[in-house]
Amino acid sequence: MQRERTMDPSSNQNETMRHVPPLAFIRQKIGTDYRKQCETLYRSAHQAGQPSAGQEVESEFRGLARSLDRISDLLRSGRHPNGHGHQHPSQELHARLDSAFEGAIRALEGVKEDEYGRRAPYQTFERSRWEMIWTAVLRARAQIGRLIDLLEPRDSSLREALLGHLVPAALPESAPTPE
């Protein structure tokens, strides 16, 4: 006989969702990985001597900023969107991306570990806020992938720049020299 899952009625905690990654993982992805990739992609799109990046590339960068704004909007319920009072985001693309990353990082840093990743009560038939946040993170990742696909034909060294931190620049002294 299978044992039923019961929750302590005195506990106000809902079940933890296993399909949403840990908060530290999301913070690291947005704060470090995605931000570095975005800066590399932006430099590649706006290189000196190159024609303008194009409407499609600009649109993807703006979509990435909207995905990051969505994360901060979901985490800051009760405040004005983007947490900026009544200010509108900058129209200059680089400043817009910087403010979107800063807003998402600040919002994620304000989340308490014990309230993160809890399922919404099933009686409400609503998606959990954490599922929507993870969806926005995945959407940001997909837009970075589309930017790579759009910019790689223009910049042959783009993949090397994006993956350069993963490959050592020199062999260790103890390693045998290739022949």
Buried (B, 14 or more C-beta within 10 A) or exposed (E): EEEEEEEEEEEEEBEEBEEBBEBEEBBEBBBEEBBEBBBBBBEBBEEEEEEEBEEEBEEBBBBBBBBBBBBBBBBBEEEEEBBBEEEEBBEEBBEBBBBBBBBBBEBBEEBEEEEBBBBBEEEEEEEBBBBBBBBBBEBBBBBBEBBBEBBBEBBEEBEEBBEEEEEEEEEEEEEEEEE
